[in-house]
Amino acid sequence: PKAPDKPVLTDVNLQSRACETTAVVGPNGCGKSTLLNLVPRFYDPVDGNVTIDGIDVREVRVRDLRERIGLVSQETLLFNDSVAENIAYGATNVTPEQIEAAARKAHAHQFITEKLTDGYDTIAGPSGNRLSGGQRQRIALARAILRDPEIIILDEATSQIDLESEQLIHQVLEEFLRDRTALVVTHRMSTISLADRVVVMSGGTIEDVGTHQELLTRCDLYRRLSSLGYRESA
């Protein structure tokens, strides 16, 4: 992606292995979300390419590409439809039992049944505005769990979730990310702890890649992010 004069990302070379969780961290505006948005082709690179299993994503139908990808972001996209339909969005031939099972895994079932007037039939409102930010994100997580994608992208997916819910969802993610390829943008150290590798970005480039412990020993920026209480700065 390119601004009028300056690329957002420069000299980025990153390989994520199959079934590996890669966390992407760095200061605000450093290009983390842009990097992840190249995978489902919300943007295409001006130079270079993005490949999955060696195939350039531009050579695949967008629909086929996105069927393999689950996305949960800070800006959760919900529709003015029932909670059940929002969870089922993108999946085919799903039953109410499957929808409920996904909601339970995302720790959404309890608030859906106890706090929403019509349970799973409650209308979420335009852009989901009848739900809180944390509720919207748990609905989006349930949607991703239901679709069972090969590749999962979490872009600040727990940023609006309270501490108690975060601890529950941490357990969900630990299980859900296993045996699938995951790319995770996060400010929270609890989420970083789920990653096999951490990518540190600054100013549109990759500054370092390594495990949490490796980066603590050699990367000044990562140490600063950690010491500043990175989890609290989301």
C-alpha positions in Angstrom: 0.0 0.0 0.0 1.3 3.4 -0.8 0.6 6.9 0.4 1.0 9.7 -2.2 4.8 9.9 -1.7 5.9 7.2 0.8 5.1 3.5 1.1 3.5 2.4 4.3 5.6 -0.8 4.3 9.2 -1.0 3.1 11.6 -3.9 2.7 9.3 -6.3 4.6 10.3 -9.9 4.3 8.4 -12.3 6.5 7.6 -16.0 6.4 5.0 -17.5 8.7 5.1 -21.3 8.9 2.1 -23.5 8.8 0.3 -24.0 12.1 2.5 -21.3 13.7 1.3 -18.3 15.7 3.1 -15.1 14.8 2.5 -12.0 16.9 3.2 -8.5 15.4 4.0 -5.7 17.8 5.2 -2.1 17.6 4.2 1.5 18.1 0.9 2.9 16.8 1.1 3.7 13.1 4.1 1.4 12.3 2.2 -0.7 9.7 1.1 -3.7 11.7 -2.5 -3.8 10.5 -1.5 -2.9 7.0 0.8 -5.9 6.9 -1.9 -8.3 8.0 -4.4 -6.8 5.6 -2.3 -7.9 2.7 -3.1 -11.5 3.4 -6.9 -11.3 2.6 -6.2 -8.7 -0.1 -7.8 -5.7 1.5 -4.7 -4.1 0.0 -2.3 -5.4 -2.6 1.5 -4.5 -2.5 2.8 -2.0 -5.0 6.0 -4.0 -5.1 6.6 -7.6 -4.0 4.0 -10.3 -3.3 2.2 -12.3 -0.7 2.0 -16.0 -1.1 0.2 -18.9 0.6 1.7 -22.3 0.0 3.9 -20.7 -2.7 0.9 -19.3 -4.6 0.5 -15.6 -5.1 -2.7 -14.5 -3.5 -3.5 -12.4 -6.5 -3.8 -15.6 -8.6 -6.6 -16.9 -6.4 -10.3 -15.8 -6.5 -10.8 -13.4 -3.7 -13.8 -15.4 -2.5 -11.8 -18.6 -2.4 -9.0 -16.9 -0.6 -11.2 -15.3 2.1 -13.0 -18.6 2.7 -9.7 -19.9 4.1 -9.2 -16.9 6.4 -10.9 -15.9 9.7 -10.6 -12.3 10.8 -11.3 -10.7 14.1 -10.4 -7.1 14.4 -10.8 -4.1 16.7 -13.3 -2.7 14.3 -15.7 -5.6 14.4 -18.1 -5.7 11.4 -21.6 -6.7 12.6 -24.8 -6.4 10.7 -28.3 -5.1 11.6 -29.5 -8.7 12.0 -29.9 -11.2 14.8 -26.9 -12.2 16.9 -27.3 -15.8 15.6 -27.1 -14.6 12.0 -24.1 -12.5 12.8 -22.3 -15.5 14.3 -23.3 -17.6 11.3 -22.1 -15.0 8.7 -19.7 -16.6 6.2 -20.5 -20.2 7.2 -22.9 -22.5 5.3 -25.5 -25.0 6.5 -25.0 -24.3 10.2 -27.4 -25.4 12.9 -28.5 -23.4 16.0 -26.6 -26.0 18.0 -23.4 -25.2 16.2 -23.9 -21.5 16.6 -24.4 -21.9 20.3 -21.4 -24.1 20.6 -19.2 -21.5 18.9 -20.7 -18.8 21.2 -19.9 -20.9 24.3 -16.3 -21.3 23.1 -16.0 -17.5 22.7 -17.6 -16.9 26.1 -20.5 -15.1 24.5 -23.3 -17.5 25.3 -23.8 -16.2 28.8 -24.2 -12.6 28.0 -26.4 -13.5 24.9 -28.8 -15.5 27.0 -28.7 -13.4 30.2 -28.2 -9.8 29.1 -29.8 -9.6 25.6 -33.6 -9.2 25.5 -34.2 -11.8 22.9 -31.2 -14.0 23.3 -29.8 -15.2 20.0 -32.7 -13.5 18.2 -31.7 -10.1 19.5 -31.1 -7.6 16.7 -27.5 -6.3 16.9 -28.4 -2.9 15.4 -26.6 -1.0 12.6 -22.9 -2.0 12.8 -23.8 -3.9 16.0 -24.3 -0.6 17.9 -26.8 -2.2 20.4 -23.9 -4.3 21.8 -20.8 -3.1 23.8 -17.4 -3.3 22.2 -16.4 -6.4 24.2 -19.7 -8.1 23.2 -19.1 -7.3 19.5 -15.6 -8.7 19.7 -16.8 -11.9 21.3 -19.5 -12.3 18.6 -16.8 -11.9 16.0 -14.6 -14.5 17.8 -17.6 -16.9 17.8 -18.0 -16.3 14.1 -14.4 -17.2 13.4 -14.6 -20.3 15.6 -17.7 -21.4 13.8 -16.0 -21.1 10.4 -13.0 -23.0 11.5 -10.5 -21.3 9.1 -7.1 -22.5 8.2 -5.6 -19.1 8.7 -6.7 -16.7 11.5 -6.0 -13.0 11.7 -6.5 -11.3 15.0 -6.0 -7.5 14.8 -6.3 -6.1 18.4 -9.1 -8.7 18.8 -9.1 -8.4 22.6 -8.6 -4.7 22.9 -12.1 -3.9 24.1 -12.5 -6.9 26.4 -12.4 -6.5 30.2 -9.8 -8.3 32.3 -12.1 -11.1 33.4 -13.2 -11.8 29.8 -9.6 -11.6 28.6 -8.6 -14.4 30.9 -11.4 -16.6 29.7 -10.7 -15.7 26.0 -7.0 -16.4 26.5 -7.9 -20.0 27.2 -10.2 -20.0 24.1 -7.4 -18.6 21.9 -4.9 -21.1 23.3 -7.0 -23.9 22.0 -8.3 -22.2 18.9 -4.9 -21.2 17.6 -3.5 -24.6 17.9 -3.0 -26.4 14.6 -3.8 -23.4 12.4 -1.7 -20.5 11.0 -2.3 -17.4 13.0 -1.2 -13.7 12.6 -1.9 -11.6 15.6 -1.6 -7.9 16.2 -1.8 -7.1 19.9 -0.7 -4.8 22.7 -1.4 -7.4 25.3 1.4 -9.5 26.8 -1.0 -12.3 27.6 -1.8 -12.7 23.9 1.9 -12.4 22.9 2.6 -15.3 25.2 0.6 -17.5 22.8 2.9 -16.8 19.9 5.7 -19.0 18.6 7.4 -16.0 17.2 7.1 -12.2 17.7 7.7 -9.7 14.9 8.7 -6.2 16.1 7.8 -3.4 13.6 8.9 0.2 13.5 8.2 2.8 10.9 6.9 0.4 8.3 9.8 -2.0 8.5 10.5 -5.2 10.5 13.1 -4.4 13.2 13.5 -7.9 14.6 11.9 -11.4 14.7 12.3 -13.9 17.5 10.8 -15.5 20.6 9.6 -13.3 23.5 12.8 -14.2 25.5 15.1 -13.7 22.6 13.7 -10.2 21.9 14.0 -9.2 25.5 17.7 -9.9 25.4 18.5 -8.1 22.2 15.8 -5.7 21.0 15.7 -2.3 22.7 12.3 -1.4 21.2 10.7 -4.7 22.4 12.1 -4.2 25.9 10.7 -0.7 25.9 7.3 -1.9 24.8 7.4 -4.6 27.5 8.5 -2.3 30.3 5.9 0.3 29.5 3.1 -2.2 30.4 2.4 -2.9 26.7 -0.8 -4.8 27.7 -2.3 -1.7 29.2 -1.6 0.6 26.2 -4.1 -0.9 23.8 
